[in-house]
Amino acid sequence: LRERGLAKAAKKAGRIAAEGMAYATVCEKCGVGAMVEVNCETDFCAKSAPFVQFVKDICQVVLENNPADVEAIKDCTYPGTELKVSEVLPEKVMSIGENLQIRRFARFDKNTTVSYVHAGGKIGVLVNLAVEGGIDATTIGKDVAMQIAALNPRFWDKSLVTEDVIAEEKKVLVAQMDNDPKMATKPQQVKEKIAAGKINKFYEENCLMEQKYIRDPNVKIKDLIIENIAKIGENIVVRRYARFAIEA
């Protein structure tokens, strides 16, 4: 019976897993943060208790084992058992009844890490902050995480935007003017100058530090961090972040 069940699980492995859940957590004792995205076939399954627990267990595996990649996760011991994840996975596919795929993960083991899960796992965010003086930066970390969840910045600072990205953005802006009856007749050099002037708007939309804070559009994220630095008297720097979104 078990062999027949595993055979059924193998058949399910070919089915499309486009739904799922992102989950992020931080170990209270060691401060290590981990986030995973696990996919299933239906939204109904994604909300079910067995699937949610499976996702949390996989996140715990990442937290404790620091795997090199997704395949390495499968060689780790599944929580509460003596079996490998690869051995438990077919059993979970059988019991849950859908194809399950561990898609990706992130793990931060230095500095201060804050996790945030939005809409029951539709979006997960992990933010890593360098905080001087051992100050608790959970509140500002949550604010930044919610910002990332809402607006999905491509870069954390405009200094990281490469010249080729800027060139491509200018090209798009010029093309838009070429297709605008009011702008199409303007000289090319004028269009290029206008495009260059609009790059600041690109920074505001795509760079975390330049984005307007979702709770107060009069404040940029970089200003919010400066305010917090002034309050706590210690420096705070966003080192890195990860954002996983379930996009069926």
BALOBA-1460 file (C-alpha; in Angstrom, 3 decimals):
// residues 248
<rec num="1" residu="l" x="0.000" y="0.000" z="0.000"/>
<rec num="2" residu="r" x="2.819" y="2.362" z="0.860"/>
<rec num="3" residu="e" x="4.561" y="1.687" z="-2.454"/>
<rec num="4" residu="r" x="1.314" y="2.392" z="-4.303"/>
<rec num="5" residu="g" x="0.958" y="5.603" z="-2.319"/>
<rec num="6" residu="l" x="4.466" y="6.710" z="-3.191"/>
<rec num="7" residu="a" x="3.758" y="5.938" z="-6.837"/>
<rec num="8" residu="k" x="0.725" y="8.224" z="-6.651"/>
<rec num="9" residu="a" x="2.899" y="10.890" z="-5.060"/>
<rec num="10" residu="a" x="5.361" y="10.567" z="-7.937"/>
<rec num="11" residu="k" x="2.512" y="11.141" z="-10.407"/>
<rec num="12" residu="k" x="1.455" y="14.289" z="-8.569"/>
<rec num="13" residu="a" x="5.010" y="15.626" z="-8.881"/>
<rec num="14" residu="g" x="4.354" y="16.455" z="-12.526"/>
<rec num="15" residu="r" x="1.370" y="18.666" z="-11.771"/>
<rec num="16" residu="i" x="1.660" y="22.463" z="-11.676"/>
<rec num="17" residu="a" x="2.253" y="23.922" z="-8.203"/>
<rec num="18" residu="a" x="1.523" y="27.633" z="-8.629"/>
<rec num="19" residu="e" x="-0.091" y="28.457" z="-5.288"/>
<rec num="20" residu="g" x="1.568" y="28.186" z="-1.900"/>
<rec num="21" residu="m" x="2.897" y="30.092" z="1.057"/>
<rec num="22" residu="a" x="5.842" y="32.265" z="2.026"/>
<rec num="23" residu="y" x="6.855" y="32.066" z="5.669"/>
<rec num="24" residu="a" x="9.560" y="33.921" z="7.585"/>
<rec num="25" residu="t" x="10.733" y="33.654" z="11.169"/>
<rec num="26" residu="v" x="13.606" y="34.680" z="13.443"/>
<rec num="27" residu="c" x="15.068" y="32.506" z="16.198"/>
<rec num="28" residu="e" x="14.632" y="34.325" z="19.518"/>
<rec num="29" residu="k" x="17.753" y="32.743" z="21.036"/>
<rec num="30" residu="c" x="20.296" y="33.042" z="18.220"/>
<rec num="31" residu="g" x="18.782" y="35.858" z="16.128"/>
<rec num="32" residu="v" x="19.123" y="33.928" z="12.849"/>
<rec num="33" residu="g" x="16.340" y="34.663" z="10.359"/>
<rec num="34" residu="a" x="14.982" y="32.329" z="7.699"/>
<rec num="35" residu="m" x="12.311" y="32.490" z="5.016"/>
<rec num="36" residu="v" x="10.974" y="29.888" z="2.602"/>
<rec num="37" residu="e" x="8.489" y="29.653" z="-0.227"/>
<rec num="38" residu="v" x="6.752" y="26.315" z="-0.706"/>
<rec num="39" residu="n" x="4.306" y="25.796" z="-3.562"/>
<rec num="40" residu="c" x="1.186" y="23.658" z="-3.840"/>
<rec num="41" residu="e" x="-1.562" y="23.386" z="-6.462"/>
<rec num="42" residu="t" x="-4.553" y="25.216" z="-4.964"/>
<rec num="43" residu="d" x="-5.270" y="28.173" z="-2.714"/>
<rec num="44" residu="f" x="-7.463" y="25.886" z="-0.601"/>
<rec num="45" residu="c" x="-4.455" y="23.690" z="0.142"/>
<rec num="46" residu="a" x="-2.247" y="26.726" z="0.818"/>
<rec num="47" residu="k" x="-4.548" y="27.697" z="3.694"/>
<rec num="48" residu="s" x="-4.864" y="24.218" z="5.170"/>
<rec num="49" residu="a" x="-3.296" y="23.456" z="8.556"/>
<rec num="50" residu="p" x="-1.202" y="20.454" z="7.347"/>
<rec num="51" residu="f" x="0.359" y="22.481" z="4.527"/>
<rec num="52" residu="v" x="1.012" y="25.527" z="6.728"/>
<rec num="53" residu="q" x="2.744" y="23.304" z="9.278"/>
<rec num="54" residu="f" x="4.835" y="21.689" z="6.550"/>
<rec num="55" residu="v" x="6.003" y="25.130" z="5.357"/>
<rec num="56" residu="k" x="6.906" y="26.136" z="8.916"/>
<rec num="57" residu="d" x="8.812" y="22.875" z="9.374"/>
<rec num="58" residu="i" x="10.823" y="23.503" z="6.200"/>
<rec num="59" residu="c" x="11.603" y="27.016" z="7.429"/>
<rec num="60" residu="q" x="12.867" y="25.491" z="10.680"/>
<rec num="61" residu="v" x="15.096" y="23.163" z="8.661"/>
<rec num="62" residu="v" x="16.626" y="26.172" z="6.884"/>
<rec num="63" residu="l" x="17.010" y="28.016" z="10.185"/>
<rec num="64" residu="e" x="18.850" y="25.170" z="11.897"/>
<rec num="65" residu="n" x="20.896" y="23.670" z="9.045"/>
<rec num="66" residu="n" x="21.981" y="26.560" z="6.805"/>
<rec num="67" residu="p" x="21.597" y="24.529" z="3.572"/>
<rec num="68" residu="a" x="23.538" y="25.560" z="0.491"/>
<rec num="69" residu="d" x="20.551" y="25.260" z="-1.847"/>
<rec num="70" residu="v" x="17.080" y="23.740" z="-2.159"/>
<rec num="71" residu="e" x="18.469" y="20.292" z="-2.951"/>
<rec num="72" residu="a" x="20.531" y="20.440" z="0.230"/>
<rec num="73" residu="i" x="17.333" y="21.021" z="2.224"/>
<rec num="74" residu="k" x="16.167" y="17.590" z="1.110"/>
<rec num="75" residu="d" x="19.207" y="15.967" z="2.700"/>
<rec num="76" residu="c" x="18.473" y="17.554" z="6.101"/>
<rec num="77" residu="t" x="16.559" y="15.831" z="8.880"/>
<rec num="78" residu="y" x="12.869" y="16.684" z="9.021"/>
<rec num="79" residu="p" x="11.818" y="18.160" z="12.424"/>
<rec num="80" residu="g" x="10.536" y="15.610" z="14.913"/>
<rec num="81" residu="t" x="11.690" y="12.621" z="12.869"/>
<rec num="82" residu="e" x="14.808" y="10.686" z="11.981"/>
<rec num="83" residu="l" x="13.963" y="10.876" z="8.297"/>
<rec num="84" residu="k" x="15.375" y="13.184" z="5.641"/>
<rec num="85" residu="v" x="13.152" y="15.874" z="4.121"/>
<rec num="86" residu="s" x="13.372" y="13.955" z="0.833"/>
<rec num="87" residu="e" x="11.835" y="10.929" z="2.568"/>
<rec num="88" residu="v" x="9.073" y="12.899" z="4.272"/>
<rec num="89" residu="l" x="8.122" y="14.943" z="1.189"/>
<rec num="90" residu="p" x="6.376" y="12.077" z="-0.706"/>
<rec num="91" residu="e" x="4.460" y="11.205" z="2.469"/>
<rec num="92" residu="k" x="3.294" y="14.814" z="2.738"/>
<rec num="93" residu="v" x="2.267" y="14.814" z="-0.927"/>
<rec num="94" residu="m" x="0.160" y="11.723" z="-0.246"/>
<rec num="95" residu="s" x="-1.476" y="12.995" z="2.932"/>
<rec num="96" residu="i" x="-2.071" y="16.564" z="1.699"/>
<rec num="97" residu="g" x="-3.109" y="15.356" z="-1.735"/>
<rec num="98" residu="e" x="-1.264" y="17.851" z="-3.932"/>
<rec num="99" residu="n" x="2.113" y="18.324" z="-5.560"/>
<rec num="100" residu="l" x="4.436" y="20.169" z="-3.171"/>
<rec num="101" residu="q" x="7.560" y="22.009" z="-4.252"/>
<rec num="102" residu="i" x="10.146" y="23.768" z="-2.086"/>
<rec num="103" residu="r" x="10.887" y="26.714" z="-4.365"/>
<rec num="104" residu="r" x="13.391" y="28.984" z="-2.616"/>
<rec num="105" residu="f" x="14.702" y="30.245" z="0.704"/>
<rec num="106" residu="a" x="16.712" y="33.023" z="2.355"/>
<rec num="107" residu="r" x="18.709" y="32.937" z="5.578"/>
<rec num="108" residu="f" x="20.457" y="35.786" z="7.417"/>
<rec num="109" residu="d" x="22.724" y="34.878" z="10.332"/>
<rec num="110" residu="k" x="24.438" y="38.192" z="11.079"/>
<rec num="111" residu="n" x="23.288" y="41.564" z="12.452"/>
<rec num="112" residu="t" x="19.631" y="42.088" z="13.411"/>
<rec num="113" residu="t" x="17.001" y="40.313" z="11.331"/>
<rec num="114" residu="v" x="13.267" y="41.051" z="11.337"/>
<rec num="115" residu="s" x="10.605" y="38.913" z="9.637"/>
<rec num="116" residu="y" x="7.199" y="39.887" z="8.277"/>
<rec num="117" residu="v" x="4.471" y="37.749" z="6.718"/>
<rec num="118" residu="h" x="1.625" y="39.463" z="4.868"/>
<rec num="119" residu="a" x="-1.851" y="38.196" z="3.943"/>
<rec num="120" residu="g" x="-1.416" y="34.774" z="5.473"/>
<rec num="121" residu="g" x="1.713" y="33.999" z="3.505"/>
<rec num="122" residu="k" x="1.042" y="35.615" z="0.133"/>
<rec num="123" residu="i" x="4.135" y="37.750" z="0.776"/>
<rec num="124" residu="g" x="7.071" y="37.125" z="3.089"/>
<rec num="125" residu="v" x="9.875" y="39.571" z="3.895"/>
<rec num="126" residu="l" x="13.147" y="39.195" z="5.746"/>
<rec num="127" residu="v" x="15.073" y="42.397" z="6.582"/>
<rec num="128" residu="n" x="18.630" y="42.472" z="7.883"/>
<rec num="129" residu="l" x="19.813" y="45.551" z="9.787"/>
<rec num="130" residu="a" x="23.202" y="46.497" z="11.161"/>
<rec num="131" residu="v" x="22.491" y="48.201" z="14.482"/>
<rec num="132" residu="e" x="25.204" y="49.670" z="16.679"/>
<rec num="133" residu="g" x="25.109" y="49.287" z="20.447"/>
<rec num="134" residu="g" x="22.899" y="46.212" z="20.488"/>
<rec num="135" residu="i" x="19.775" y="48.399" z="20.380"/>
<rec num="136" residu="d" x="16.397" y="46.753" z="19.692"/>
<rec num="137" residu="a" x="15.494" y="47.719" z="16.118"/>
<rec num="138" residu="t" x="12.435" y="45.492" z="15.763"/>
<rec num="139" residu="t" x="9.990" y="48.376" z="15.266"/>
<rec num="140" residu="i" x="11.905" y="50.114" z="12.481"/>
<rec num="141" residu="g" x="12.652" y="46.687" z="11.008"/>
<rec num="142" residu="k" x="8.925" y="45.901" z="10.823"/>
<rec num="143" residu="d" x="8.211" y="49.289" z="9.251"/>
<rec num="144" residu="v" x="10.837" y="48.679" z="6.575"/>
<rec num="145" residu="a" x="9.600" y="45.110" z="6.028"/>
<rec num="146" residu="m" x="6.020" y="46.293" z="5.487"/>
<rec num="147" residu="q" x="7.304" y="48.887" z="3.021"/>
<rec num="148" residu="i" x="9.129" y="46.178" z="1.075"/>
<rec num="149" residu="a" x="6.048" y="43.945" z="1.127"/>
<rec num="150" residu="a" x="3.842" y="46.737" z="-0.217"/>
<rec num="151" residu="l" x="6.065" y="48.338" z="-2.863"/>
<rec num="152" residu="n" x="8.635" y="45.669" z="-3.758"/>
<rec num="153" residu="p" x="11.702" y="47.888" z="-4.380"/>
<rec num="154" residu="r" x="14.230" y="46.589" z="-6.889"/>
<rec num="155" residu="f" x="17.171" y="48.193" z="-5.053"/>
<rec num="156" residu="w" x="17.717" y="49.260" z="-1.459"/>
<rec num="157" residu="d" x="19.668" y="52.396" z="-2.418"/>
<rec num="158" residu="k" x="20.034" y="54.401" z="-5.617"/>
<rec num="159" residu="s" x="23.812" y="53.932" z="-5.508"/>
<rec num="160" residu="l" x="23.158" y="50.312" z="-6.466"/>
<rec num="161" residu="v" x="21.319" y="51.195" z="-9.684"/>
<rec num="162" residu="t" x="23.733" y="50.376" z="-12.501"/>
<rec num="163" residu="e" x="24.345" y="52.545" z="-15.562"/>
<rec num="164" residu="d" x="22.785" y="49.978" z="-17.889"/>
<rec num="165" residu="v" x="19.549" y="50.027" z="-15.841"/>
<rec num="166" residu="i" x="19.443" y="53.826" z="-16.021"/>
<rec num="167" residu="a" x="20.151" y="53.737" z="-19.766"/>
<rec num="168" residu="e" x="17.318" y="51.255" z="-20.305"/>
<rec num="169" residu="e" x="14.926" y="53.373" z="-18.253"/>
<rec num="170" residu="k" x="15.813" y="56.495" z="-20.296"/>
<rec num="171" residu="k" x="15.248" y="54.486" z="-23.466"/>
<rec num="172" residu="v" x="11.766" y="53.502" z="-22.279"/>
<rec num="173" residu="l" x="10.924" y="57.094" z="-21.337"/>
<rec num="174" residu="v" x="12.032" y="58.391" z="-24.751"/>
<rec num="175" residu="a" x="9.984" y="55.669" z="-26.478"/>
<rec num="176" residu="q" x="6.928" y="56.748" z="-24.496"/>
<rec num="177" residu="m" x="7.410" y="60.322" z="-25.675"/>
<rec num="178" residu="d" x="7.833" y="59.089" z="-29.262"/>
<rec num="179" residu="n" x="4.359" y="57.555" z="-28.986"/>
<rec num="180" residu="d" x="2.790" y="60.589" z="-27.336"/>
<rec num="181" residu="p" x="1.254" y="62.970" z="-29.957"/>
<rec num="182" residu="k" x="2.055" y="65.960" z="-27.756"/>
<rec num="183" residu="m" x="5.721" y="64.992" z="-27.378"/>
<rec num="184" residu="a" x="6.549" y="63.126" z="-30.583"/>
<rec num="185" residu="t" x="7.543" y="66.235" z="-32.564"/>
<rec num="186" residu="k" x="10.034" y="67.476" z="-29.984"/>
<rec num="187" residu="p" x="13.747" y="67.168" z="-30.910"/>
<rec num="188" residu="q" x="15.444" y="63.958" z="-29.785"/>
<rec num="189" residu="q" x="17.902" y="65.803" z="-27.551"/>
<rec num="190" residu="v" x="15.003" y="67.511" z="-25.768"/>
<rec num="191" residu="k" x="13.326" y="64.155" z="-25.172"/>
<rec num="192" residu="e" x="16.546" y="62.727" z="-23.791"/>
<rec num="193" residu="k" x="16.926" y="65.703" z="-21.455"/>
<rec num="194" residu="i" x="13.361" y="65.253" z="-20.200"/>
<rec num="195" residu="a" x="13.996" y="61.536" z="-19.701"/>
<rec num="196" residu="a" x="17.110" y="62.278" z="-17.665"/>
<rec num="197" residu="g" x="15.067" y="64.599" z="-15.469"/>
<rec num="198" residu="k" x="12.568" y="61.845" z="-14.752"/>
<rec num="199" residu="i" x="15.164" y="59.421" z="-13.396"/>
<rec num="200" residu="n" x="14.551" y="60.758" z="-9.892"/>
<rec num="201" residu="k" x="10.994" y="59.438" z="-10.218"/>
<rec num="202" residu="f" x="12.460" y="56.053" z="-11.110"/>
<rec num="203" residu="y" x="14.563" y="56.164" z="-7.938"/>
<rec num="204" residu="e" x="11.499" y="57.032" z="-5.855"/>
<rec num="205" residu="e" x="9.597" y="54.061" z="-7.223"/>
<rec num="206" residu="n" x="12.365" y="51.462" z="-7.281"/>
<rec num="207" residu="c" x="14.852" y="52.279" z="-4.493"/>
<rec num="208" residu="l" x="13.829" y="51.498" z="-0.921"/>
<rec num="209" residu="m" x="15.627" y="54.462" z="0.644"/>
<rec num="210" residu="e" x="14.015" y="56.888" z="-1.829"/>
<rec num="211" residu="q" x="10.484" y="55.503" z="-1.566"/>
<rec num="212" residu="k" x="7.758" y="57.427" z="0.229"/>
<rec num="213" residu="y" x="6.782" y="55.738" z="3.464"/>
<rec num="214" residu="i" x="3.444" y="53.939" z="3.008"/>
<rec num="215" residu="r" x="2.174" y="55.267" z="6.352"/>
<rec num="216" residu="d" x="3.252" y="58.859" z="5.681"/>
<rec num="217" residu="p" x="3.890" y="59.923" z="2.054"/>
<rec num="218" residu="n" x="5.601" y="63.093" z="3.301"/>
<rec num="219" residu="v" x="8.474" y="60.994" z="4.662"/>
<rec num="220" residu="k" x="10.954" y="58.904" z="2.696"/>
<rec num="221" residu="i" x="12.283" y="55.645" z="4.119"/>
<rec num="222" residu="k" x="15.760" y="57.133" z="4.449"/>
<rec num="223" residu="d" x="14.245" y="59.955" z="6.535"/>
<rec num="224" residu="l" x="12.354" y="57.437" z="8.671"/>
<rec num="225" residu="i" x="15.613" y="55.650" z="9.448"/>
<rec num="226" residu="i" x="17.360" y="58.942" z="10.248"/>
<rec num="227" residu="e" x="14.521" y="59.771" z="12.668"/>
<rec num="228" residu="n" x="14.990" y="56.430" z="14.413"/>
<rec num="229" residu="i" x="18.748" y="56.925" z="14.603"/>
<rec num="230" residu="a" x="18.116" y="60.267" z="16.325"/>
<rec num="231" residu="k" x="15.690" y="58.649" z="18.785"/>
<rec num="232" residu="i" x="17.842" y="55.708" z="19.836"/>
<rec num="233" residu="g" x="21.213" y="57.396" z="19.461"/>
<rec num="234" residu="e" x="22.766" y="54.566" z="17.466"/>
<rec num="235" residu="n" x="23.373" y="54.039" z="13.759"/>
<rec num="236" residu="i" x="21.023" y="51.778" z="11.750"/>
<rec num="237" residu="v" x="21.854" y="50.488" z="8.264"/>
<rec num="238" residu="v" x="19.717" y="48.237" z="6.055"/>
<rec num="239" residu="r" x="22.207" y="45.582" z="4.956"/>
<rec num="240" residu="r" x="19.999" y="43.354" z="2.818"/>
<rec num="241" residu="y" x="16.501" y="42.009" z="2.448"/>
<rec num="242" residu="a" x="14.531" y="39.295" z="0.698"/>
<rec num="243" residu="r" x="10.924" y="39.359" z="-0.502"/>
<rec num="244" residu="f" x="9.005" y="36.290" z="-1.633"/>
<rec num="245" residu="a" x="5.551" y="36.679" z="-3.207"/>
<rec num="246" residu="i" x="3.163" y="33.962" z="-4.294"/>
<rec num="247" residu="e" x="2.239" y="34.883" z="-7.857"/>
<rec num="248" residu="a" x="-0.069" y="32.302" z="-9.330"/>
